[in-house]
Amino acid sequence: MAEVTSGFRKILSFSFFYDYFQNFLGANKFREYIVKYYIKPNEKIRILDLGCGTAKILNYLPTSTKYVGFDINKNYIDSAKNCFKNNAIFYYGKEINDLDNKNLKPFDIILAIGLLHHLNDTELKNLFKFSSKHLKSKGRLISVDACFTKNQSFFSRFITSLDRGQNIRFPNGYKNLAEKFFFKIKGDILHKTLLPYTHWIMQCEKK
């Protein structure tokens, strides 16, 4: 995983500062937007959240949601367990394949919010393969990532480049890799969501 954790980014490895920074950027409204317009949950939905962070998206999901969160940052997972211990299951591990021994039932939705741009091409293919394996038929992988675009402003490109993830791609860079593992792929480019970031929101449907 290519990630910068030195300098001012280092404090974001701690859950308190991570949450504070996310709140400052308006992440709660963004999570609400993703739930409303992309996840569109029903009362029986099963969700696996890869790179779940402190799992604050649970605040916007139905209480009946069967939610499993996974992250490689133990601080984040410990914080999520403290906040949502009665509403979800959380796993900490070094890589997503650590979940293969958890006997997980298939999911309706797999989330990868702010995760793909931290992964190189090999790691990203592994995530797509893992997700396809653990989704129900017609289940969806929903990802949200910083991206570059041809008409992006200099300031937006600069702010985006400061992200901890070091594999920020153009939308087709994400999509082309996903096409090897999913039947139907569609996406939207969102400008000026958190600061002047440009985001690529991708939905990948299992065959």
N, C-alpha and C positions, 0 to 999 in steps of 0.2 A: 504493500500500500504506500503510495507516494503522498506524503503529508508533511507540511512544515509545522513543527511544534516548538520552534525556538522563538526567541524574541518576545514581542507582545502577544504572539499567538499561543505561547506556552500556557498562559493562565486559563485559556479556554478549555484545557484538559480537565479543569476542576468544575464540577457540576454547578456550584454556586455562580461562578463567573460566566459559565456557559449560558445558564438560564438568564442571568441579568443582561448579558449582551444580546441574546435572542429577543428578550422583551423590549429592549431599547430599539431594536430594529423593526419591531412590529410583527414578530413571528406569530403571535397568537391569531391575529387577523388572517395571516397567510394560511395557517393551519385550518382555520375555520373555512376558508375559501376552498382549500383542497378537499376537505371532507364534503362540503356541500355540492361542489360542481364536478368532482372526479370520483371520489370514493362512493358517494351516494349510498350510505349504508342502510341495510334493512335490520330487522331485530335479531336475525339469526346469523349474521355475518361472522366469518372467521378470518382474522387478519394476522399476518406475520409481518412484523415491522423490523426490517434489517437496517442496522445503524439507527436504532430507535432513540439514541440519546437519553434524555431524562423522561421520554414518553409523554410529553405534555399534550400530544395529540389526543390522548385518551379523554381529555376534558371536553372534546367535541364529538365523541363517538357515543352511540347508545350504550347504556350501562349493561345491556345484554350481550354486547360484543365479546366474542371469544378472541382475546388478544394475546399474542405472544410477541415479546420484544427481545431483540438480540443486539448486543453491541460489544465491541472489543475494548471499550473503556470501562473499567470496573467502577470508577467514580460515578459515571452516569447510571450504570445498572443499580448500584447501591442506592442512589437517590431515587430512581424510579420505583424500586421495591419499597422504600419508605413511604412514598406518596400513594402508590397504587397497589399495595400488597394484596388487597382483597378483590381487585378487579382484573388482574392480569397475571401472566406467567412471564418471568424474565430469565434470560440466559446470558451469561458472560462467556466469551471464548476468543480464541486468537483468530479464527476464521469461520466463515459460515458453514463449512463442511462439518464443524463440530456439532452441528444440529442434527446430523444424519443419524446419530445414535439416540435421539430423544423420542423415537416412535411418534413423530408428529402426524396428525391427520391432515389431509389435503386442505388447502386454504382457498377461500373465495378471492382474497386480495393479498398480494405481497407488496409491501411498501419499501421503497428505497429512496427516502427523501434526503437529499444532500449527500448521497453516498457514491454514485457512479463516478463523479469527477475526482474521487480519491483513488480510483483503481486504474491500473494499467490494462492494456488490452487483454492479456491472459487472465488476469483477475476478473475482469468484467465478463468475459466469456464464461468463466466458472460460475459467476453469480447468475447469469442468464440460464445456464444449464441447470443449476440448483433450483432456481425459481420455477422453471418449466416442470421439473420433477415434482415439486411440492404444491403445485396449483391443481385445483379441480378442473375438469373439462370446461372450457370457456372462462376460466378464472383469469384474473388480470394482474400483471405487474405494473405498478404505478411508480414512476420515478420523477423526481424533481431535482434539477441540477443547474448550476451556473453554466452558461454557454457563451460562446462568441458568435457574432453574426457579422455579415458583410457590412451592413449599414450602422453598426454600433458606434455610438459616440466615443470619442477618445476617453472621456472621464469614466463612462460605464466600463469600457474595456480595462482601464487602469484599476478601478475598484474591484472588478471581477478577478483580475490577476492577483490580487492580494489574498485570495481565499487560501485556506490551509490546504485544500486539495490541489494537486499539481498536475492533474490530467483533465483539465477543462477542454472540451471539444466543441466543434461546431455541431449543430443538431444532427446532421447526417453521420457524424462520427459516432454518436450514440446509436442512432437508428440502424446503420449498416451492420453493426455487430449484433444487434438484437434480432435482425431478420433471420439469422441462422437457427434461431431457437423458438420463434413465435410465429403464429399464423397471421395475425392482423396487428399492425402497428400504426398508431396515429399520435400526433403531438401538437403542442401549442407553444409558441414563443411568448413569454410575458416580459414586458419591460417595466422597470421602476416598481418592483414589488418590495424588496427589502433594500433600502438605499437605491442607487441607480444600477442595481444588478439587472442582468438579463438572464432569465431562466428558461429552460426547456423542460416542459412537462410532457412526459411520454407515457402512453398506455399500450401495453403489449398483451395480446390475448393468446392464451394457450390453444393449440390445435385441438 
